[in-house]
Amino acid sequence: MIATLRSELHRTLTIPSSWGSIAGAVLIGLSFSWFSVDFWSLFAGLGVFGTAVVTTSQHYQHRTAVLLFLGQPRRGRALAAQCVTAVLIGLAVALVSGVAVLSTRDKAQYFGTLAAVPFLALFGVASATVVRRPMWLFIAYGMWFVFAEGLVYKFRQPLPFTTFIGAAGGNPKALLLFAGYTAAALAVAAWTIRRDLTE
């Protein structure tokens, strides 16, 4: 497990597209943190989610998943290493991009976002493990966020991204609900990671 985790961290921190997505997430979070803590929470979370999706789905796009699973035949351990990597990178992105927020009075939201970010990183890894195509995932979740959660339910129902926003605001009930969504997504990912790699 440790060797797999080390390999995942090395791969994530040495691939240019990973660096690009990490740097983009930090810059977007930093720029929005000057306008509003709420915007920072949202865009830092989206950056963490996007980074987790990109770094996980690269394995399937570039066919390095074959090498990963040859090196670690227990796919559950490989998934766990990807999850830990995404959480560590996600926390680093949130910590760095939220530096400006620490100088405001909204420290509760800063720490609420830091508490919710690991779950969003895990949700991103699980989603990318199931779908394996980042563009499909971004389009589907983008439409879900805008149309279902935003326009239809006006962010009032405890749906995945709405609960993340509530959790980032320091709502413990929303954090618990989002943890439930994350656990369900990880369960589906743990089951689907066993399927073949021919697609």
N, C-alpha and C positions, 0 to 999 in steps of 0.2 A: 504493500500500500504506500509506504513512504517513497519508494523508488518511482512509483507511478505518479504520485503527487509532485515529486521533484521534476519529473519529466514534463508533466502538464504545465507547471509554472515556467519551466525553461522554454517550452514551446510557445506559450502565450506571450512571454516577455521578449521573444526574439523574432517573431513574425511581424513584418511591417504593417500588415492590415490590422493586427491586434493593437499595435502601438497607435495606429491611426484612430481606431475606435476609442481607445482609452483616452488619448489626447483630446479627441473631439468631445467626449463626455465631460472631461474636466473643464475644457474651455467653455462649453455651453453652460455647465453648472455655474462656473465663476461669473460669466457675463450676466446670467439671470439673477444671481445672488445679490447684485447691486440694486436691482429693481424691487424685488419682493422675496421674502422668505418662502412664501407659498410657491412662487415660480421656481425658486431654487429646488425645493423638495420635489416638485413634479419633474423638472428636467434632469435633476441629478438621478432620480429614480429611473426615468426613461433611459438615461445614459448607461446606468448600471445594467438594466434589462437588455439594452441593445448590445452592450459589450459581452454579456454572458451568452446571448444568442449567437453572435458572430464567432466568438472563440470556440463555442461548442460545435456549431454547424460546420466550421472549417474542416473538422475531422472527416465529415461525410462528403463535403464538396471536393476536397483534395485527396480523398481515399486514404488518408493517414489513419483512419479508424481501424483498418486492417492491421496495421503495425501496432496500434495501441492494444488491440485485442489479442494479438499474438504475444505481445510482451506481458499482458495481464489478461489471461483467459477468463478470469472471473469478472464478468462484465459489470457486476454490481460494484466491485471495488474500483473499476475504471470510472464508473458514474460518480462514485463518492469522491474520487480524486478531482474530477471535473467540477463537482459542487464546491469543494473546499477552495479550489483555485478561484472560481467565480466569486465566492464570498470574500476572499482576501482582496482580490482586485476591486470588487465593488465597494468594500469599505474604504480602500485607499482612495478611490475616485471620489466618494462622498466626503471623506475627510478633507481632501485637498480642495475640492470645488466649493466647499462650504466655509472656507476660511473667513470670508467677508461676513458671513452670518454670525460668527462668534462675537463680532464687535457690536451687534445689535442686542435688543432686549429679548429677542425670540430664541433664546437658547433652548427652551423646552422643545420647540419644533426641530431644532438642529439635532438634538439627541433622540427625538422621536423618529426622525428620518434615518438616523444611524441605526436605530433598533429595527426599522422596517426594511432597510436595504438588503441585509442578508437573505431575507425571505424572497425579495424580488429577484436577486441573483439566482437563487435556487429555482424559482419559477421560470426564469429564462433558460437555464440549463435543461430543466425538465421539458419545456416546450420545444426547444431545439432538438432534443433527443427523440421526441415523438415525430415532429414534422420534418426535420433535417434540411429544410430549404428556408433560408432566412428571409428571402423576399416574400414568399408566401405567408410566412409567419408575421412579418411586419405589416403587410397589407391586411391580413385577417384581423389581427389585434387592433390595428389602427381604425379599421371600420367598426369593430366592436366597441372600442372606446368612444369614438365620436357619435356613432348612430345609436347603439344599444344603451350604453351607460350615460351618454351625454344628452342626446335628443329625446330618446324615449323615456328614460327613467330620471333624467335631470340630476344625475349623481346622487340620488336619494336612496337607492336600493343597495344592499350590501353585496355588490358584485365585485369581481377581482380588483380592478384598478381603482374603483371607488373606495374599497376597503383599504387599499394601500395609501391613498390620499388621507383617509381618516387616521390610519396608523401613523403616518408621518407627522400628522398634527398632534400626536400624543394621546390618541384615543386607544386605551388598552383593549376594548372590545373589538375594535376594527383590526387591531394587530392580531388578536386571537383568530378572528375570522379569516384574515389573510394567511395566517399560518395554516389554517385548515385547507384553503385553496392550494397552498404550496405543497402540503402533504399529499393531497389528492393528485396533483400534477406529478409529483415524484413517484407515487405508486404506479401511475400509468407509464412513466418513463422507465421505471425498473422492469416493468413487464415488456415494453416494446423494444428495449435495448437488445433483447435476445434475438430479434428478427435479423434476417440476413442482410448483407451489405451490397446486394446486386443492383439496387435502385440508383 
